[in-house]
Amino acid sequence: MHLLVVEDDDIVRMLIVEVLDELGFTAIEAQDAAAALQILEDPGQPLDLLMTDVGLPDMRGDELAGKAREVRPLLPVLFASGYAENVTVPEGMHLIGKPFGIDQLRDKVKAILRTP
């Protein structure tokens, strides 16, 4: 399973990618929406889930999710936010609050992807 992780905080992104790799997923990194869009628009890049921070420096996470769905209509989206209680998640998308533990991230991703 290939996950695109979009997070502008280098340390947070590195930790998420490391955890996902340890859980057996292939994590692809993007530091902002522009980099993420290049990956999303590459038809040769397999992606099973977009995990994005809600607040990115160049675009809101929900805007990125909308653009992602334009090129990959069935791509599941998981938003991550330190202010989860204040975030409205678009229908059919998911949310995880920061900070989150390894087990919480694993369970959320597996539930979205419906993997054992």
C-alpha positions in Angstrom: 0.0 0.0 0.0 1.3 3.4 -1.0 0.5 6.5 1.1 1.3 10.1 0.2 2.1 12.0 3.4 1.8 15.8 3.0 3.2 17.7 6.1 5.1 20.9 6.2 6.8 20.2 9.5 9.9 18.2 8.5 10.2 16.4 11.9 6.5 15.5 12.0 6.6 14.3 8.4 9.8 12.2 9.0 8.2 10.6 12.1 4.9 9.7 10.3 6.8 8.3 7.3 9.1 6.2 9.6 6.1 4.8 11.5 4.2 4.0 8.3 7.3 2.3 6.9 7.6 0.2 10.1 4.0 -0.8 9.8 4.7 -2.1 6.3 3.3 0.7 4.2 5.2 2.5 1.5 5.2 6.2 2.4 5.9 8.9 -0.2 6.7 12.4 1.2 5.7 15.9 0.2 6.4 19.0 2.2 3.7 21.1 0.6 0.7 21.0 -1.7 2.6 21.9 -4.8 5.0 18.9 -4.3 2.0 16.7 -3.5 0.1 17.7 -6.7 3.1 16.7 -8.8 3.0 13.2 -7.2 -0.8 13.0 -7.5 -0.7 14.0 -11.2 1.9 11.3 -12.0 -0.2 8.4 -13.5 2.8 6.0 -12.9 2.8 6.6 -9.2 0.6 4.2 -7.3 -1.3 5.7 -4.4 -3.8 4.1 -2.0 -4.2 7.0 0.5 -3.5 10.7 0.8 -2.7 11.8 4.4 -2.4 15.5 4.6 -2.0 18.2 7.3 -5.0 20.5 7.4 -2.9 23.6 7.5 -0.3 23.7 4.8 1.7 26.9 3.9 0.6 27.0 0.2 -2.9 25.5 0.4 -5.5 24.3 2.9 -5.7 20.5 3.2 -9.3 20.4 2.1 -8.3 22.3 -1.1 -5.5 19.8 -1.7 -8.0 16.9 -1.2 -10.4 18.4 -3.7 -7.6 18.7 -6.3 -6.4 15.2 -5.5 -10.0 13.9 -6.1 -10.0 15.6 -9.5 -7.2 13.5 -10.7 -7.8 10.4 -8.5 -11.6 10.4 -7.8 -11.5 7.3 -5.5 -8.4 8.1 -3.5 -9.2 8.0 0.3 -8.1 11.1 2.2 -7.0 11.3 5.9 -6.6 14.7 7.4 -4.2 15.2 10.4 -4.7 18.2 12.6 -3.7 19.5 16.0 -7.0 21.2 16.2 -9.2 18.2 15.2 -12.2 19.5 17.3 -12.4 22.6 15.1 -12.0 20.8 11.7 -14.9 20.0 9.4 -14.1 17.0 7.3 -15.6 16.7 3.8 -18.0 13.8 3.4 -16.2 10.5 2.7 -12.9 11.7 4.1 -11.3 11.0 7.5 -9.6 12.8 10.4 -6.9 11.9 13.0 -6.0 14.4 15.7 -2.4 15.3 16.5 -0.6 14.1 18.4 -1.5 10.5 17.7 0.2 7.3 18.7 1.6 4.6 16.5 -1.4 2.2 17.3 -3.9 5.0 16.6 -2.3 5.8 13.2 -2.1 2.1 12.3 -5.7 1.4 13.2 -7.0 4.5 11.4 -5.1 3.7 8.2 -6.0 0.0 8.2 -9.7 0.9 8.8 -9.7 3.4 5.8 -7.9 0.9 3.6 -9.8 -2.1 5.0 -6.6 -4.1 5.4 -6.1 -6.8 8.1 
